[in-house]
């Protein structure tokens, strides 16, 4: 072996001299002396040596295993008797300065040949060494399996699921992938920073300062002749609409980075994202120039939607995922659902959610080479996608794509510039007279903290969907979960900070300041989830039990009235033209309760539930202007009213006094369609009170049918309700 080594070819020559390599500076490799050594007056020496090889993971594992064997062997020598110690040492061979222990390379078989095992001889050195090694490996394996089984989401180490390519770009190929490469964070080629190593306040302050600076720089947009082919004045108008309305609902769009890179053509903004913003904001604009047909408001933004489709193909955006593409697809998916184009909305959102995993946005490592701004963007985009996924699952009645156990991302958003900004409804400077006149004094928008609460509420919503609205739900499992989920909702409400909490029944008066619309949105969702949780125990034959209807229906009635109060306050303060589709869904859910209580009201009563129903339907009618998809839930309520022979008149009071009364369950039960139970429970009521002619009004998947024309609803539905 030594002869072959001596006959090997010449060793490679290091390019840098020893002095430059020691000082870690660039060497110009000049001969006989490099420039640095000449300047410093030092001796310049070039040394021939073999190139250093980086150890492979297999080699590192082998060395670690060898060190562990040496430790165990030394421990055995200390405890062995003198004769056994001598015999054990004779089994150790030395090769090239490395010790080969008895349990390596077949030495165990040699030990057994020289020292045959004796009956019950557990003190034999080699046997004991092997036994110790096996027990250690078994114990280690059992410990790791046990910790994996007992670990929670917060205990997972997601570091191994991150990889870095040759260019240093992080990706999310897991350990089982052939494309996975996890660099050693200790080497200097891939510097990482730990969140613990940076002062949190310093990061927060730097993000806020950068956001404030970029807000000031937005004025430079006015100097551009156009923005991606759209006249600058119109483009600025649509962007202002987005920042005022949609942005605060989900915080998907990180304003400082998008507006900065819009000016600089940077990576956090793209043509596709900008046109997605234009398309989604156009439905809130009263300008006719955003319409394809000036006389048809439903054509608003169509050219921007078409341009987005073109850019997806032109720029191969579905092949090479990027964060701006994810944000644009999520915005478009939500807008298509609100427009009633549910298939396209489902597909666009699905593309975005797949990209979330491909980009590794569902992972939030403690050590990262990303800047604080990139970390902030990744967190906001993930949680915006998480909420969008759950809401779409609710609307379409389809499985959610992001599971709870996949969400390891922190909700600690550090850029809080928008938290204390005063919210004022957007007024188009070109047509100020067409805007909703609001006399409400501005209040802080609490953008970040409200979104954090929405994320928590979405996790509870996931539990409700998977427990009560999936195939296989049964009374026993549902009853066991009812109280737990109800407690979770109440705990969420009770733990709200004082500035985020309000009572919907109190906001109808003039004494209490009205909260900003994004906060109203979250509370409307909260009351919708209460109805989603409790209504199956009255409406669904496979879950209905005699022990719960009175309590559950009371909770549903109270929640429905709160939703109507929120909608009326929104209408008064801000107008419903710019309200999101989520508010439409909440009002629809409330109507499914109001219509049954209206049918069960005794003749001659104060007809408070009919008043609530009339007020809610008027809100839905106005919401149809910007969200044509609302026509579908309106048609569902119309069918229920026709089946129950409910007529609304102008004299109905839109703000009734609320007084709890006993419920006529015979009438309420009769307004739910038949659902046969696979395994009837003797404690659950059967189908005696069901009427097969009653139309269904699903809370889960209401949009998963063909689109209904808005014109088919408005012609006959709202006769006599225009005054509300």
ROVO-662838 format. One record per residue: x, y, z of N, C-alpha, C, O in turn. Coordinates in steps of 0.2 Angstrom, whole numbers, plus 5000, padded with zeros to 4 digits. Each point is the difference from the previous one (the first is absolute). Example, Ala and Ser with C-alpha at 12.3 -4.5 7.8 and 13.67 -1.06 7.14 Angstrom:
<atoms>
506649725039499650065000500450065000500549995003;499350064993500450065001499650055003500350065001;
</atoms>
This chain:
<atoms>
500449945000499650065000500450065000499950054996;500749955008500450065000500450014994500150064998;500149894998500350004994499650044995500250044996;499149935004499650034995499950085002499950044995;500149975011499950085002500650044998499950054997;500749925003500650034998500050014992500350054998;499449904999500050014992499450044998500050014993;499650025011499450044997500350064997500650025001;499050014995500150064997500250065004499949995006;500450064992500250065004499450035003499450004997;500750025009499450045004499950064997500450044997;499049985003499850074997500350065004500149995006;500050064991500350065002499550055003499650024995;500550005011499550055002500150074997500650024999;498950014999500150064996500350065004500450044998;499349975008500250055005500649985004500149945001;500350115001500649985004499849995007499450025002;501149965002499849985007499850065004499650005004;500750064995499950065003499350034999499750025004;500149984989499450024999499449965002499550025002;500649914998499549955003500050015007499450005003;501150015001500050015007499650075002499650005004;500550054992499650065001499450014997499650055001;500249904995499349994996499950074996499550035001;501049984995499950064995500249974993500249944999;499650104996500049984993500850004998500350055002;499949904995500749994998500050004992499649974997;500950085000500050004993500449954997500150004994;500249955010500449944998500650024996500249964996;500150105004500650024996500649965003500049985006;500450014989500749965002500650054999499950044995;500649965009500049955006499750035006499949965005;499950104995499750035006499350034998500050044995;499549955008499350034999500150075002500450035003;499150014994499950075002500050025007500350055003;499349915001499950015007500649995004500250045004;500249914994500649985004500550064998500450025005;499650004989500550054998499950065004500450045002;498949984998499950075004500149995007500350055003;499649895000500149995007500749985002500250005006;500249994989500749985001500149935004500449995004;499149974994500049935003500249954995500050014994;500249935009500249944996499449974996499549995004;500650004990499449974996500249934999500549984996;499149975006500149934999499449974998499450015002;500749954992499449964997500149935002500649974999;499050005004500049935002499649954996499450014999;500949944999499749944997499649965005500349975005;499150024994499649965005499449974997499750044995;500049915007499449974997499450045002500050035005;499549984991499450045001499749975006499949945001;499850105003499649985006499349974997499750034996;500149915007499449974998499550025006500149995006;499350034992499550015005499749935002499849964995;500150035011499749935002499350004998499650055001;500249894997499349984998499649995007500349995005;499150014994499649985006500149935002500049985006;500149984989500249935002500649995004500149965005;500450084993500750005004499950035007500349975004;499350084996499950035007499649955004500249995006;499349984992499749955004500449945002500049975005;500550014990500449955002500550025005500149965005;500250104995500450025005499750015007500249985005;499150044995499750005006499849945003500149995006;499849964990499949935002500649975003500049975005;500650054992500749975002500150035007500349975004;499650104997500150035006499649975006500249995005;499249994993499549975005500349935002500049985006;500249994989500349935002500650005004500149965004;500450094995500650015004499850025007500349975005;499250074996499750025007499849945003500249985006;499449974991499749945003500649965002500049965005;500550034990500649955001500450025006500249965004;499950114997500450025005499649995007500349985005;499150034995499649995006500049925002500049985005;500049984989500149935002500649985002500149965005;500550074993500649985002500150025008500349975004;499450094998500150025007499649955005500249995005;499349984992499649965005500249924999499849965004;500650024991500249934999500649985005500450055002;499649894999500549975005500750004995500050014994;500549995010500750004996500149954995500250024995;499649925006500149954994499650024994500249994995;499150025007499650024995500250064996499950014994;500450045010500250064996500649994996500050034994;500449925008500649994995499749964994500350024994;499349935007499749974994499750054995500049994994;499650055009499650054996500550054996499850014995;500750015008500550044997500349974994500250034995;499949905006500349964994499650004994500249994994;499150035007499650004994500050064996499750014995;500650045008500050074997500650004995500549995002;499350034992500650004995500150074998499550045000;501149984998500250074998500150004993500549964998;499250084998500150004993500050084998499550035001;501149994996500150074998499850055006499750054999;500549935007499950045006499350005002499850045005;499849924993499350005002499849935003500349954998;499450055008499849945004499449974997499550034999;500549905000499549964998499749965006500449965002;499050065000499849975006499749934999499949984994;500049985011499749934999499449994997499949954996;499650105004499450004997500050034993499450014997;501150005000500150034994500349954995500549975002;499350034992500349974994500149925002500549974999;499050005004500049935001500449985006500149945001;500150115003500449985006499649965005500349975004;499150044996499549975005500149924999500049965004;500050024989500049934999500749975002500049945002;500550104997500749985002500049995008500349965002;499450095001499949995008499749945002500249965005;499350024991499649945002500449944999500049955003;500450054992500449944998500649995005500149955002;500250115001500549995005499749995007500349965004;499150074997499849995007499249974999499650045000;500449904999499349975000499550025005500350005006;499150024993499650025005499849945005499949954998;500150075009499949955005499250015002499750054999;500149905003499350005003499950055005500450005005;499150054994499850055005500650055001500150035006;500449974990500650045001499850074997500250014994;499550035010499850074997500650055001499950064998;500649925005500650055002500550004994500550035001;499449934994500549994995500150074997499550034998;501150005001500150074997499650014994499750054999;500549914996499750014993499349995000499650044996;500149915007499349995000499750065004499450024997;500850005008499750065004500150064996499550045000;501049974996500150064996499550004994499750054999;500249894998499550004995499350015003499650044997;500249935009499450015003499850075002499550024999;501150015003499950075002499850054994499650045000;500849944994499950044994499349994998499750054998;500149895002499349984997499550045004499550034998;500549965009499650035005500050084999499450035000;501150004999500150074999499650024993499650055000;500549914995499750024994499249995000499650044998;500249915006499349985001499750065004499450024998;500950005007499850055005499950074996499550035001;501049984995500050064996499450004995499650065000;500349894997499449994995499350015004499650034997;500449935008499350015004499950075003499450024999;501150015003499950075002499850054995499650045001;500749954993499850044995499349994997499750054999;500149895001499349984998499550035005499550034999;500749965008499650025005499950085000499450035000;501150014999500050074999499650024994499750055001;500349924994499750014994499250005001499650044998;500249905005499349995002499750055004499450025000;501050005005499850055005500050074998499850045004;500649984991500150074998499450034998499649974997;500450105004499550044997500250044994500649994999;499050054999500250044994500650055001500450014996;499550015010500550055002500749975001500550045001;499649905000500649965002500449984994500549985001;499250024993500349984994500650044998500050065001;500549914997500650034998500050004992500049954997;499850115000499950004993500650014996500050004994;500650015009500650014997500249954995500250024994;499749915007500249954995499550014994500249974995;499350065005499550004994500250064996499750014995;500850035007500250064995500749974997500449975002;499650064991500649984996500250064997499650054999;501049954998500350064997500449984993500349955001;499550084994500349984994500750034999500350035004;500049964990500750024999500150075000500550035002;498950014997500050075000499950035006500050065001;499949905004499850025007499350025001499850035005;499749954990499350015001499749955004500049944998;499650085007499749945004499449974997499750044996;500149905005499549974997499749955006500349995005;499249974993499749965005500049924998499549975000;501050014997500149934999500249965006500550025003;499149945000500149965006500649955000500249994994;499949985011500649955000499949944996500549974998;498950015000499949954996500150014992500149964996;500050115003500150024993500749994998500450025003;499749964990500750004997500250074999500650014999;499050045002500250074998500150045007500150065000;499949905006500150035006500850015001500449964999;499750105004500750025002500050045006499750064999;500549925007499950045006500750035001500449955003;499850114996500750025002500150005007499650015004;501149994998500250015007500050075001500450044998;499249985007499950075002500750035003500050065000;500449905002500650035003500650024995500450045002;499549944992500650024995499850074998499450035000;501150004997499950074999499750024993499950054998;500049894998499850014993499250025000499850034995;499949955010499250015000499850035007499849975004;500450104997499850035006499350005002499650014995;500249975011499450005002499950055007500550015003;498950014998499950045006499549975004499549984997;500650025009499449985005499650055002500350065001;499149935000499550055002500250025007499950065003;500449895001500250025007500650055000500150035005;500349964990500650044999499950084999500450045000;499049974997499850074998499550035005499549965002;500650105000499550035005499350004996500050034995;499549955009499350004996499850074999499750024995;500450025010499850075000500450044994499750044996;500949945003500450034994499749984994499950044995;499949895004499749984994499350044999499950024994;499749985011499450034999500150084998499650024996;500850015007500150074999500350014993499850054996;500649915002500350004993499549994995499950044994;499649915007499549994995499550065000499850024995;500050015011499650055000500350064996499650044997;501049985005500350054997500050004992499950044996;500349895002500049994992499350014997499950034995;499649955009499350004998499850084999499750024995;500550025010499850075000500450034994499750054997;500949945002500450034995499749984993499950044996;499949905003499749984994499350034999499850014994;499850005011499450035000500150084997499650024996;500950015006500250064997500250004993499850054996;500549905002500349994993499449994995500150004994;499349985009499549984995499850064996499749994994;500450075008499850064996500450004993499850034995;500849935005500450004993499649974995500250004994;499349965008499649964994499750054996499949994994;499950075008499750054996500450024994499750034995;501049975006500450024994500049954995500350014995;499549935006500049954994499550014995499450025002;500749974992499550014994499549955001499450024998;500749925004499549955001500349955005500649995001;499049965001500249955004499849934997499449985000;501049994997499949944996499550014995499549954999;500550104997499550014995499350035002499650024996;500450005010499450035003500150075002500550015003;499150044994500150075002500250015008499649975004;500950074997500250005007499450035005500049975005;499650074993499550035004499549945002499850005006;500049964989499549955001500349945004499749975005;501050024994500349955003500150025008499949955004;500350114997500050025007499350005004500049985005;499550034991499350005003499949935002499749985005;500449974991499949935001500449975006499849965004;500950064996500449985005499850035007500049975005;499750094995499850035006499449975003499949995006;499649994989499549965002500249935003499749985005;500849994993500249945003500350015007499849965004;500650094996500350015007499550025005500149995006;499350044992499550025004499549955002499750005006;500249954990499549955001500249935001500049975005;500350004989500149935001500649985004500149955003;500450104997500749985003499949985007500349965003;499350085001500049995007499649945002500049985006;499749984990499649945001500549955002499949965004;500650034991500449945000500850025001500449955002;499750114997500850025000500449964996500649995001;499149984993500449974995500550044997500649984999;499350084999500450054997500450045004499750045004;500949954996500550045005500150064996500550004996;499250065006500050064997500750034999500250024994;500349985011500650034999500449974994500350044996;499749895004500449974995499750014993500450014995;499049985004499650004994500150074997500250004994;499750055010500050074997500750024998500150034995;500449955009500750014999500249974993500350034996;499649905004500249974994499650014994500249994994;499250045007499650034994500450054997500050014993;500350045011500450054997500749984997500250024995;500149935009500749974998500049944996500549984998;498949995000500049944996500349955004500449964998;499550035009500349955004499649945001499549994996;500849965008499749935000499349995003499749954999;500150105006499449995003499450034997499550005003;500650024991499450024996500149984992500649994998;498949994999500049984993499450034996499550025003;500649974991499450024996499449975001499450035001;500649905001499449965001499750035007499450005000;501050015005499750025006499750075000499550015002;500850034994499750074999499349994997499650045002;500449924992499450004997499449965004499450014999;500949955005499549965005499750055005499450005001;501050055001499850055005499550054996499450015003;500750004991499650044996499349974999499550035001;500549904997499449964999499650005006499450014999;500949985007499649985006499750075002499550005004;500850064995499850065003499550034995499650045002;500449944992499550034995499350005002499650044999;500249905004499349995002499850055005499450015001;501050025003499850055005500150084997499850045004;500449964990500050074997499450024996499749964997;500150105004499450034997500250034993499550024996;501149975002500250034993499849964995500149945000;499750094994499749964994500649984996500049954996;500650085005500649984996500349935002500449974996;499450005010500249945001499649944998500149945000;499350084996499549954998500149994992500250054997;499749895001500049994993499450034997500050024994;499449975009499450034998499850065005499949985005;500250084993499850055005499450005003499950025006;499649954991499349995003499949945004499549995003;501049974997500049945004500549995006500649994998;499250025008500550005006500349935000500650005003;499149954995500349935001500649994996500449955001;499750104994500649994996500650045002500550004997;499550025009500550045003500649955001499949955003;500750074995500649975001500149944995500549965001;499150034994500149944996500650004996500349944999;499950114999500650014996500649985004500549974998;499550055009500649985004500049935002500549975000;498950005000500049925001500249974994500449955001;499550074993500249974994500850015000500349954998;499950115004500750014999500449955005500649984999;499150015007500349955005500149934997500549975001;499050014995500049944997500649994995500349954999;499750114997500650004995500650005003500549964998;499650085008500750005003500249935003500649985000;498949985002500249945003500349954995500549975001;499350044993500349964994500650034998500549974998;499550105001500650034997500649995004500549994998;499450025009500650005004500149935004500450005004;499249954993500149935003500050005008500449975003;499150074999499950015008499849945003500249995006;499549964991499749945003500649955001499949955003;500650064993500649965000500550025005500449955003;499750114998500650035004499650045006500050064999;499949915006499650035005500450065004500649995001;499150065000500350065004499450035004499449994999;500950045006499550035005499550054997499449995002;500850054994499550054997499449964996499550024999;500749924998499649964996499549975005499450004998;500849985008499649975005499450055002499549985000;500850085001499550055003499550024994499450005002;500850014992499650014995499449954999499550014999;500749925001499649954999499550005006499449984999;500850035007499550005006499550054999499450005001;500850064997499650064999499549984995499450025000;500849964994499649984994499549945002499450014999;500849945005499649955002499450025004499449985000;500850075005499450035004499550044996499449995001;500950054994499650044996499549964996499450014999;500949934998499649964996499449975004499549994997;500749995009499449975004499550055001499449985000;500850085002499550055001499650024994499450025000;500949974994499650014994499649954998499650004995;500449945008499649944998500449954996499749954998;500950075000500449954996500449965004500650005001;499049955002500349965006500649954997500549995004;499449984990500549954998500650044999500649975001;499450094996500650034998500450035007500649995001;498950035004500350025006500349945004500550015003;499249934996500349945004500649984997500549995003;499650024990500649984997500650055001500649985002;499250084998500650055001500250005007500650005001;499049995004500249995007500449945001500450005004;499449944992500349945001500850014997500449975004;499650064991500750024997500450035006500649985001;499150075002500450045005500249965006500650015002;498949955000500249965006500549954999500449985004;499649994990500649954998500750045000500549975002;499450094995500750045000500250025007500650005002;498950005003500250025007500549945002500550015004;499349934995500449945002500750004996500549985003;499450034990500650004996500550055002500649995000;499250075002500550055003500249995007500450045002;499349925001500149995008499850055004500250015005;499250034993499750055004499749975006499950045005;500049894995499649975006500649995006499849975005;500850044993500549995005500350075002500150044996;500049965011500350075003500649985004499950005006;500749994991500649985004500250055004499950064999;500449925007500350055005500650034997500250065002;500249904994500650034997499950014992499849954997;500350105001499950024992500450054998500350045004;499949964989500450054997499550054997500350054997;499149955004499550054997500150065005500150005006;499750064990500050065004499450005004499549974999;500450085006499450015004499450014996499549985001;500650064994499550024995499749934997499449994999;501149974998499749944997499749955005499549974998;500750035008499749965005499350035001499549965001;500450105000499350035001499649994994499449985001;500850024993499649994994499849925000499449994999;501149975002499849935000499549985006499549964998;500550075007499549995006499350024998499549975000;500550094997499450034998499649964994499449995000;501050004995499849964995499749935002499549984998;500949995006499749935002499450015004499549964998;500450085007499450005004499450034996499449995001;500850064994499550024995499749944996499450004999;501049964999499849944996499749955005499549974997;500750025009499649965004499350025001499549965000;500450105002499350035001499649994993499449985000;500950044994499649994994499849934999499549994997;501049965004499849934999499449985004499649974998;500450055009499449985004499450034998499549975000;500550104998499450034998499749974993499449994999;501149994997499849974993499749935002499549984997;500849985007499749945002499350015003499649964999;500350095005499350015002499550024995499549975000;500750074995499650024995499849954995499449994998;501149975000499949944995499849945003499949954996;500250045011499949935003500549954998499849944999;500850085000500549954997500650005006500150055004;500349904995500649995005500550065000500150034995;500149995011500550055000500749974998500149945001;500350104997500749984997500550005005500549965000;499550095005500550015005499849975006499550035003;500849925000499849975006500250045006500550034999;499249965007500350035006500749985002500450045002;499749904997500749975001500550034995500649985002;499250054993500550024995500250085002500450034996;499350005009500150075001500550015006499849995006;500850024992500550015005500350074999500550015003;499150034995500250074998499850055006499449995002;501050055000499950055006499550054997500050024994;499550005011499650054998500250075003499650055002;501149955000500350065003500250054994500649994998;498950055000500250054995500350065003499750035004;500949994994500450055003499950074997500150055003;499649964991499950064997499350025002499549984997;500550075008499350025003499950074998499650045004;500649994990499950074998499350015000499750055002;499949904995499350014998499649995006499450015000;500849965006499649995005499650065003499449995002;501050064999499650065003499850054995499950065002;500249934991499850054995499250015001499649955001;500250114998499350015000499649984994500350024995;499249945005499649984994499550054998499650025004;500550004990499550054997499849974993500449984997;498950015002499849974994500350044994500150065000;500049904995500350034994499550044996499549984999;500750084999499650054996500450014993500650025000;499149964995500350014993500050084999499550034999;501149995000500150084999499750024993499850065000;500149894996499750024993499250015001499750044996;500049915008499350015000499849995008499749955002;500550105002499850005007499350005001499849975006;499750054990499350005002499749934999499549995002;500949974994499749935000500149955005499849955000;500650085005500349955005499450005006499650055001;500549905003499550005006500350055005500550005002;499050045000500150065005500049975007499549975002;501150035001500149975007500150065005500550044998;499249965007500150055005500449975006500050035006;500249914993500349965006500750035001500450014995;499850005011500750035002500549944999499849945002;500750074995500549954999500349975006500050045005;500149904995500349965006500649964997500049994994;500449995011500649964998499749934997499549975002;500950014992499849944997500249945003499749954998;500850055006500249945003500149944995499849955001;500650074994500049954994500449945002499749944999;500950065005500449945001499649965005500049944999;499850095007499749965005499449974998499849945002;499850094994499449974998500149944995499649955001;500950064995500249944996500249945004499949944998;500550075007500249955004499449965003500049945001;499550105002499449975002499649964995499849955001;500250074993499749974994500449934999499649954999;501050055002500449944999499849955005499949944999;500150085007499849955006499249984999499949945001;499750104996499349984999500049954994499549965000;500950054996500049954994500249935002499849954997;500650055008500249935003499449975003499949944999;499750105005499449975003499549984994499749955001;500350094994499549994994500249934997499649964998;501150035001500249934998499749945004499849954997;500350065009499749955005499349994999499749945000;499950114999499349994999499849974994499649954999;500850074995499849974994500249925000499649964998;501050025005500249935000499649965005500049944999;499750095005499649965005499349994999499749955001;500050114996499250004999499850004993499449994999;501050024996499850014993500449954996500150024994;500149935008500349954995499649935001499649995004;500649974991499749944999500249955006500650005002;498949975002500249965006499850035006500149975005;499750104995499850035007499449965003499549994996;500550005010499549965004499950045006500450035003;499049955000499850045006500549995006500150055004;500149894997500549995006500650044999500250045005;500149964989500650044999499950075001500450045002;499049984995499950084999499850025007500250065002;499449905002499850035007500650005004500150055004;500449914995500650005004500450074999500450025004;499650004989500450064998499650065001500350055000;499149955000499650065000500250055006500150064999;500049915007500150055006500750024999500250065002;500349904996500750024999500150054995500350055001;499449954993500050054995499750065002500250064999;499249945005499750055002500450045005500050065000;500349905005500550035005500550044996500250055002;500149924993500550034996499850074997500450055000;499049954997499750064998500050065005500150054999;499649925007499950055005500650035003500150055002;500449904998500750025003500350054995500350055002;499649944992500350054995499750075001500350055000;499049955001499750065001500250045006500150065001;499949905005500250035006500750025001500250055004;500349924992500750025000500150064995500650025000;498950004997500250064995500250065004499750015005;500850034993500250065003499450055000499549994996;500550055008499450055001499950044994499450014998;501150014998499950044994499749964994499850034996;500249905005499749964994499349975002499749974996;500150045010499449975002499450065000500150065002;499349924996499550045000499349965000500149944997;499450085005499349975000499650024994499950065000;500049904995499650024994499450045002499750044996;499949945009499450035002500150075002499550045000;501149985003500150065002500250054995500050065001;500249924993500350044995499450044996500250044995;499249945006499550044996499850075003499850044997;500449975009500050065003500550054998500549984997;499450085004500550054998500550025005500550034998;499549945008500450025005500749964999500550025002;499549924995500549955000500450014993499650004995;501050025005500450014993499949934996500149955003;499850054991500049944996500749984998500450044999;499749895002500649974999500250014992499550004996;501149995002500250004993499749934997499949965003;500050044990499749954997500449935000499649955001;501050055000500449945000499849965007500049945000;499950105005499849985007499349975000499949955003;499750094993499349975000500049944996499649955002;500850044993500049944996500249945005499749954999;500850065005500249945004499449985005499949945001;499850115002499449995005499449974996499749955003;500250074991499549964996500249934999499549965000;501150034998500249934999499949965007499849945000;500450095006499949965006499349985001499949945002;499650114997499349985001499849954995499549965001;500850044993499849954995500249935002499749954999;500950055004500349935003499549985005500049935001;499850115003499549985006499449964997499849955002;499950084992499549974997500249934996499649955001;501050064996500249934997500149955005499949944998;500350085008500149955005499449975003499949945001;499650105000499449985004499449974995499649965002;500450074992499449984996499949934998499549984999;501149995000499949924998499649965005499749954998;500350075008499749975005499250015000499649965004;500250084992499350014999499849984993499549974998;500950054997499949994993500149934997499649984996;500949995006500349934997499749945004500150005006;499649964990499749945003500549965004499849965005;500850034992500549965003500350035006500449965004;499550104998500350035005499550035006500250015005;499250004993499550035004499949955006499849944999;500250095007499949965006499550055004500050065000;499649905004499550045004500350045006499650045002;501049955000500350035005500250074999500250045004;499949984989500450064998499650054997500250064999;499249934998499750054995499850075003500250054997;499649955009499850065003500650055001500050054998;500549925005500650045001500450024994500250054999;499849904996500450014994499650054996500350054997;499049955002499650044996500050075004500050054996;500149965010500050065003500750044999500050064998;500549905001500750024998500050034993500250054998;499449914998500050024993499650064999500250044996;499249975008499650064999500450065002500050054997;500449955009500350055002500650024995500150064999;500249894999500650024995499750034994500350044997;499149935000499850034994499850075001500150044995;499649985011499850075001500750055000500050054998;500549925005500650045000500350014993500350054999;499649904997500350014993499650054997500350054996;499049955004499650064997500250065003500050054996;500149965010500250065003500750034997500150064999;500449895000500650024997499950024993500350054998;499349924998499950024994499650074999500250044996;499449975009499650075000500550055001500050054997;500549945008500450055002500550014994500250064999;500049894998500550004994499750054995500350044997;499049945002499750044994499950075002500150044996;499849985011499950075002500750034999500050064998;500549915004500750045001500450004994500250054998;499849894998500450004994499749994993500350004995;499049975006499749984994500249934998500649985001;499049984996500149934998500349994994500249944998;499950114998500349994993500749975000500249964996;500250065009500749985001500149945005500649995001;498849985001500149955005500249944997499949984994;500549975009500349944997499449955000499550005003;500749944994499549954999499949965007499549975001;501050045003499949965007499450035003499749965004;500250114996499450025003499449984997499549995004;500550004990499449974996499849935003499549985001;501149985000499949935003499750015007499549965001;500750085003499850015007499250025000499749975004;500150074991499350025000499649954998499549995002;500749974993499749944998499949955005499449985001;501150015003499949955006499550035005499649965002;500450104999499550035005499349994997499549995003;500450024990499450004997499749935001499449995000;501049955000499749945001499749995006499649955001;500650095004499750005007499450045000499549985003;500650084994499450055001499449974996499450015002;500749964992499449984996499649945004499450005000;501049965004499649955004499750035006499449985002;500950075001499750035006499450044998499550015003;500550024991499550044997499449954999499450025001;500749924996499549964999499649975006499549995000;500950015006499849975006499750065004499749985006;500350084992499850065004499249995001499749994995;500050025011499350005000499750064997500350055000;499149944998499650064997499950055005499849985006;500350084992499850055005500650025004500050055004;500649924995500650015004500350074997499850034995;500849995008500350064998500449994993500350044998;499749895000500349994993500750025000500250034995;500249965010500750035000500449964996500550034997;499449905002500449964996499950024992500550004996;498950025002499950024993500350074999500350014995;499850035010500350064999500849994999500350034996;499949925008500749984999500249974993500550024997;499049945001500149974994499950054994500450004995;499250055006499950054995500750044999500250024995;500050005011500650045000500649964997500450034997;499749915005500549964997500049994993500550004996;498949995001499949994993500250074996500249994994;499650065009500250074997500750004999500350034995;500149955010500750005000500349964995500550024996;499249925003500249954995499950034993500449994995;499050055004499950034994500550054998500350004994;499950045010500650054999500649974999500450024996;499849925007500649974999500149964993500549994998;498950004999500049974994500350044994500349984995;499850095007500250054995500849984998500250004995;500149995011500849994999500149925000500649984997;499049985006500149935000499449964997499649985003;500450014990499549974997499849935003499549974999;501050005004499949935003499650005005499749955002;500150115001499550005006499349984997499649985004;500350024990499349984997499849935002499549995001;501049975000499949935001499749995007499549975001;500850065005499749995006499350045001499649985003;500450074993499350045000499549954997499450005003;500749974992499549954997499849955005499449985000;501149995004499949955005499550035005499549965002;500650105001499550035004499350014997499549995004;500550034990499450014997499649945000499450005001;500949944997499649945000499749985007499549985000;500950035005499849995007499450045001499549985003;500550084995499550055002499349984996499550005003;500649984991499449984996499749935003499450005000;501149965002499749935003499750015007499549975001;500750095002499750015007499450064999499850015006;500150014988499550054999500150065004499650035004;501050004996500250065004500050064995500449994995;499350065007500050064996500250065004499850005006;500650044991500350065004499750064997499850014994;500050045010499750064999500450065002500549995004;499350074993500450065002500050025007500450035003;499049945001500050035006500449965005500050015006;500449944992500449965004500650055003500250044996;499949955011500550045003500749974999500149955002;500450094995500649984999500449995007500549975000;499350065005500450005006499549985006499850045004;500049904996499649975005500350005007500649995001;499050015004500249985007500149935001499649964997;500950025006500249935001499749975006500250035006;499449924994499849975007499949934998499649974996;500849985008500049934999499349975001499750035005;500149934991499449965001500049934999500549984998;499149985004500049934999499949994993499750034996;500649915002500149994993499449944998499949965004;499850054991499549954997500449954996500150014994;500249945009500449954997499749964994500349984996;499050015005499749974995500050034993500149974995;499850105006500050044994500750004997500250004994;500350015011500750014997500349934997500350004995;499549955009500249934997499749994993500349974995;499150055004499749994994500350044994499849984994;500650065007500350044995500749984998500450034996;499849915006500649974998499949944996499549965001;500850034993499949944996500249945003500449995005;499449954992500149945003500749974999500350014994;500049975011500749974999500049935004499950005006;500149954991500049935003500649995003500550014998;499449965008500649985004500249934999499649965000;501150034999500249934999499949965006499849944999;500350085007500049965006499650055005500350035004;499049964996499650055004500249985008500149955002;499950115001500249995008499350015003499650044999;500349915006499350015004499950065003499550025002;501150025000499950065003499950064995499950065003;500149934991499950054995499450004997499749944999;500050114999499350004997500149984993500550014997;498949965001500049984993499850054995500250055000;499449924995499850054994499350015000499750034995;499949965011499350015000499850084998499550014997;500950035005499850074999500350034993500050064999;500449904997500350034994499550004994499549965000;500550094996499650014994500549994994500450044999;499549914997500449994994500050064995500450004996;499150045005499950054995500450075002500150044996;500249955010500450065002500750004996500349955000;499950114997500750004997500550005005499950025006;500749964992500650005004500350075000500050034995;500349985011500450075000500749985004500050015006;500549964990500649985003500450065003500050054997;500349945009500550045002500749994998500450044999;499749904999500649974997500049984993499649954999;500750094997499949994993499450034996499849974995;500050095007499450034997500250024993499550014996;501150005002500250034993500149944996500250014994;499849935008500249944996499449984995499849945000;499950104997499549994995500150054994500450045000;499149954995500050044994499950075002499650015005;500650044992499950075001499350024998499749984995;500050075010499450024999500050084998500450035003;499349994992500050064997499750055005499549995004;500950074997499750055005499450034998499550015004;500349994989499450034998499449955002499550035001;500649914999499549955002499850015007499449985002;501050055002499850015008499750075001499550005003;500850054994499850075002499350024997499750045003;500149924992499350024997499449995005499650055000;500449905003499549985004500149995008499650005004;501150004998500149985006499950065005499849995006;500450074992500050065005499450045000500050065001;499449924996499450045000499850025007499949965004;500150114997499850025006500650015005499850025006;500849974993500550005005500550064998500550015003;499450034992500550054997500150055006500550044999;499049975005500150055005500549995005500250045004;500049904997500549985005500750014998500549985004;
</atoms>
